[in-house]
Structures are given as structure tokens and as C-alpha cells.
Amino acid sequence: MIKIVFTSITLVCSLLSGLYAQNAYFPTKGKIRFEREVYLRARIREMSNKASGENRGMMMRYNSNVNDIPEKNSSFFMLQFDETTTLMSAVEEETAATTSTPSRGQSRGGRRPSNGRPERMGRSAMRGGSPDKIFHQNLAKGSSLLQMELDEKYLLEDSLQQITWRFTDEYREIAGYECRRVNGATPDSLYIVAFYTDQIPVSGGPALVHGLPGMILGLAIPEMHINYWAQKVDFLTDNVPQDWKDKKAKEMNMQELFESLGKNRFYGGGNNRNQIKRNLLENLIY
């Protein structure tokens, strides 16, 4: 009799568990607010160590006054996503601050944006921000678009970078979601750390990082002293907007941009062409 009762309880629990799993909501459309942290002093010292020649002298002048700048700068981005696409751009400049990190794990929300278009990013490169940028991932086609402004506005098309991932047993709660840590390496051997959740079954993330079985809510690039942390997730019913491109932007790929810039801009690497290219692309993307 006890055995029959135990079997019945087990069966009921299994059925309830199955019903809960069937009714669980895994969103495939929404928006995520990210904080981007740049540790300015450590980043300037890192860039000084990589520089050489005239570039090194310029960076050493910055380095001599490194203690006069904030230790960390924060800026904020909104990433919109649907089943096959992500679109990330900066929120208004006045929300950025050089203060300590706000508390994480904020509640999930359900507000809709005032419009479907990405917000523009302020010019804050010298404070650890980035030029105007909009990041687009086509996860179905494995391609990316990066719209940005240097001396003029560019629309850079490329394939999504293939990252080698190694899963760990470490977990962390971010923006109310349990996220698993995964260590990654790019083809250029840049080490990155990502935290993803399978409760948002879209294989995207901030700064064109992708390739995990769920959305990346935390991203750290130790060598560059840059982190992205999700603060809030909202669910939507709309797809990612398609009319975000500036029609006046000059279209080219990453290699063509590198060739056009040559050594006119400082991104470290000395006379090592491969290192210069790596540093250029990393600074543009992250």
C-alpha cells in the first residue's frame, strides 16, 4: 500500500512539473538595458604598455595624469531582440555617469518603449565611452552590421565572429535571471567571460558577442578592462526595427576600414600590423 501511495505521489509531481514546464514563458522578443563599465586608469595604462614610438610618447603624457581622471566610467545601452535579430544602441547621454555601479538584479518589467528606434549615443570617447554606434546582429545569417562615426559615418558589414566557448559550473544572478558562466576566446586570442541565461532562448548578446544557448546578460573583457551588465529586461511583442540605418553612411567591411585608416589613428600595437588590426577592431567593437 505504501509503495502504491509513493508511486502515485511521484506520478502527480511529474505531471505537475510537466504542466509547469509547458506553461513557462521563455521570451524571444524584448529589450535589455545594459551598463557598460570602462576602468579608465587601468585601460590607459594597458594602452601605454602596448604603444611604441610617437604613439607611446602621446600615451605616456596621458599616463602621467592618469590619477586625475575617474577610475571608472559608466554608459548605458539598450539591446532590442527578437528570434533572429538583435539591435543595440546607447541611451541618452545624460543617463551616463562616472559613479559606482548600480545594484544589479532589478525586477523584470513589461513597459514598451516610446518608439521602436534606437537611441543615439553621446560623444564620450575620451571618458571611456565610444563614438556614435549601433550594433546589429543577424543571427540567422551569421552576419553583423556596425554603424559608427569617426571622421565620417560608416556602416561596417562583417560575418559574426566565431568564439570558442568553454562552459563552467559557476552561476550568477543578473537582472533577476540565473546565468551560467562561459569562458571564451576569439580567433585573435582575446579572452572574454560571458554569463548567459537559457530563459531567454536567443543566441545574442551585447557588442556583437553571440553563440551561446541563450541571451548573454553579462560580458567581461579583462584585457580591455570593459564589462557589460544587464540591469533590466522588458518583454515586447514587436520585432526589432529595420529602419535604423543612416542612408548617408559609407558602406564597407572591417578590412576595408582598416586599410583606409592605416596608421592615422592610434590603437596600439606598434609596428606589428596584425596587432594594430586586432587593437583597432577590438576598440571599435567593445
C-alpha positions in Angstrom: 0.0 0.0 0.0 2.8 2.4 0.9 4.5 1.6 -2.4 1.3 2.4 -4.3 0.9 5.8 -2.5 4.5 6.7 -3.1 4.2 5.8 -6.8 1.0 7.9 -7.1 2.7 10.9 -5.4 5.6 10.6 -7.8 3.3 10.5 -10.8 1.4 13.6 -9.7 4.6 15.5 -9.1 5.9 14.5 -12.5 2.6 15.7 -14.2 2.7 19.0 -12.3 6.3 19.5 -13.3 5.4 18.8 -16.9 2.5 21.2 -16.9 4.7 23.9 -15.3 7.3 23.4 -18.0 4.7 23.6 -20.7 3.3 26.9 -19.3 6.7 28.5 -18.6 7.2 31.6 -20.7 10.6 31.9 -22.4 10.5 35.3 -24.2 12.0 35.7 -27.7 11.2 39.4 -28.1 12.2 42.2 -25.8 14.7 44.8 -24.8 17.6 44.7 -22.3 19.2 47.7 -20.6 23.0 47.3 -20.2 25.5 49.2 -18.2 28.9 49.4 -19.8 31.8 49.8 -17.4 35.2 51.1 -18.5 38.0 51.2 -16.0 39.7 54.2 -17.4 43.0 54.3 -15.4 43.7 50.6 -16.0 42.8 50.9 -19.7 45.1 53.9 -20.3 48.0 52.1 -18.6 47.3 49.0 -20.7 47.3 51.1 -23.9 50.5 52.8 -22.9 52.2 49.4 -22.4 51.2 48.4 -26.0 52.2 51.6 -27.7 55.5 52.4 -29.3 57.3 55.3 -31.0 55.3 58.5 -31.4 52.2 56.8 -30.1 53.9 55.7 -27.0 55.0 59.3 -26.2 51.5 60.5 -26.6 50.1 57.8 -24.3 52.8 58.5 -21.7 51.6 62.1 -21.5 48.1 60.8 -20.8 49.6 58.2 -18.4 51.4 60.9 -16.3 48.0 62.4 -15.5 46.1 59.2 -15.1 45.3 59.8 -11.4 43.4 63.0 -12.3 40.7 61.1 -14.3 37.9 59.0 -12.8 38.8 55.4 -12.1 35.7 54.1 -13.9 33.2 55.4 -16.4 29.6 54.1 -17.0 27.5 54.4 -20.1 24.2 52.7 -20.9 22.8 50.8 -23.8 19.5 49.3 -24.9 19.6 46.0 -26.8 16.4 45.0 -28.6 15.9 41.4 -29.7 13.6 39.0 -31.5 14.0 35.4 -32.6 16.8 36.1 -35.2 18.0 39.7 -34.6 19.5 42.0 -32.1 20.0 45.8 -32.2 22.0 47.6 -29.6 22.5 51.4 -29.3 23.2 53.9 -26.5 20.6 55.6 -24.3 20.6 59.3 -23.9 23.9 60.8 -22.7 22.5 62.4 -19.6 21.9 59.0 -18.1 25.6 58.2 -18.2 27.7 58.9 -15.1 31.2 58.3 -13.6 29.9 56.8 -10.5 29.9 53.4 -8.8 27.9 50.5 -10.3 24.2 50.5 -9.5 22.7 47.4 -7.8 22.0 44.5 -10.2 19.2 42.0 -10.2 16.5 44.6 -10.7 13.0 43.3 -11.4 11.8 42.3 -14.8 9.4 44.7 -16.4 6.8 45.0 -19.1 6.9 48.6 -20.4 7.0 49.3 -24.1 9.5 51.8 -25.5 8.2 55.1 -26.6 9.3 54.2 -30.1 10.9 51.4 -31.9 14.0 53.3 -33.0 17.4 53.0 -31.2 18.6 55.9 -29.1 21.7 57.8 -30.1 25.0 57.6 -28.3 26.7 60.7 -26.9 30.3 61.6 -27.8 32.2 60.4 -24.8 35.2 58.6 -26.2 37.7 60.5 -24.0 35.7 59.5 -20.9 35.8 55.8 -21.8 32.7 55.8 -23.9 32.5 55.2 -27.7 31.7 57.2 -30.8 28.1 57.0 -32.1 27.5 53.3 -32.6 24.6 51.0 -33.4 25.2 47.2 -33.3 23.1 44.8 -35.4 23.3 41.0 -35.4 21.5 38.8 -37.9 21.7 35.5 -36.0 20.0 33.6 -38.8 22.5 34.6 -41.5 25.6 34.9 -39.1 26.3 38.5 -40.1 26.7 41.8 -38.3 26.4 45.5 -39.1 28.2 48.2 -37.1 27.2 51.8 -37.8 29.7 54.3 -36.3 31.2 57.8 -36.8 34.9 58.6 -36.9 35.9 61.3 -39.4 32.6 60.4 -41.2 29.8 57.9 -40.7 30.5 54.3 -41.6 28.3 51.2 -41.9 30.6 48.2 -41.5 29.4 44.8 -42.6 31.1 41.6 -41.5 30.4 38.0 -40.5 29.7 37.3 -36.8 33.0 36.5 -35.1 33.3 32.8 -34.2 34.1 32.4 -30.5 35.4 29.2 -28.8 33.4 28.7 -25.6 34.2 26.6 -22.6 31.3 26.1 -20.1 31.8 26.2 -16.4 29.8 25.3 -13.3 29.7 28.9 -12.0 26.4 30.7 -11.8 25.4 34.3 -11.1 22.1 36.1 -10.9 21.9 39.1 -13.3 18.8 41.2 -13.7 16.7 38.6 -12.0 17.9 35.7 -14.2 20.2 32.8 -13.2 23.1 33.0 -15.6 25.8 30.4 -16.3 29.4 31.5 -16.8 31.2 30.6 -20.0 34.8 31.4 -20.8 35.5 32.3 -24.4 38.4 33.1 -26.8 38.2 35.0 -30.1 40.2 33.9 -33.2 42.7 36.6 -32.2 43.0 35.0 -28.7 41.2 37.8 -26.9 39.9 36.2 -23.6 36.3 37.0 -22.7 33.9 35.9 -20.0 30.1 35.7 -20.6 27.1 34.9 -18.4 24.1 33.7 -20.3 20.5 32.6 -19.4 18.6 29.9 -21.3 15.4 31.6 -20.1 15.8 34.0 -23.0 16.4 31.5 -25.8 18.0 33.9 -28.3 21.7 33.4 -29.0 22.8 37.0 -28.9 24.4 39.5 -26.6 26.0 42.9 -26.2 28.8 44.2 -28.5 28.2 41.6 -31.2 29.0 38.7 -28.9 26.9 35.6 -29.6 27.0 31.8 -29.9 25.6 30.6 -26.6 22.3 28.7 -26.0 20.6 31.8 -24.6 21.0 35.6 -24.2 24.2 36.9 -22.7 23.4 39.2 -19.8 26.9 39.7 -18.5 30.1 40.2 -20.5 33.7 40.9 -19.3 36.8 41.6 -21.4 39.6 41.6 -18.8 42.4 42.7 -21.2 40.4 45.8 -22.2 39.0 46.5 -18.7 35.5 46.6 -20.0 32.3 45.0 -18.6 28.7 44.9 -19.7 26.0 44.1 -17.2 22.2 43.8 -17.8 20.2 45.9 -15.5 16.7 45.2 -16.6 14.8 43.0 -19.1 11.4 44.0 -20.6 9.3 41.8 -22.8 7.8 43.1 -26.1 5.6 41.9 -28.9 7.3 43.8 -31.7 10.2 42.6 -33.9 13.5 44.5 -34.0 13.0 47.6 -36.2 14.6 47.5 -39.7 14.7 51.2 -40.5 17.6 52.2 -38.2 20.4 52.7 -40.8 21.7 56.2 -41.8 21.4 56.3 -45.6 24.4 58.6 -45.8 26.8 56.2 -44.0 29.7 54.9 -46.1 29.3 51.1 -46.5 32.4 48.9 -46.3 33.7 45.9 -44.3 36.1 45.8 -41.4 39.1 45.0 -43.6 38.4 47.9 -45.9 38.1 50.3 -42.9 41.4 49.1 -41.5 43.1 49.7 -44.9 41.6 53.1 -45.2 42.6 54.3 -41.7 46.2 52.9 -41.9 48.2 54.4 -39.1 46.4 57.7 -39.0 44.7 56.7 -35.7 46.2 55.3 -32.5 45.0 51.9 -31.3 48.3 50.4 -30.0 50.3 47.6 -31.5 53.4 49.4 -32.5 54.7 48.3 -36.0 53.1 44.9 -35.7 50.4 45.1 -38.4 48.4 42.2 -37.1 48.4 43.6 -33.6 47.4 47.0 -34.9 44.5 45.5 -36.7 43.4 43.5 -33.7 43.5 46.5 -31.4 41.7 48.6 -33.9 38.8 46.2 -34.3 38.6 45.5 -30.6 38.4 49.2 -29.8 35.7 49.7 -32.5 33.5 46.9 -31.3 33.8 46.7 -27.5 
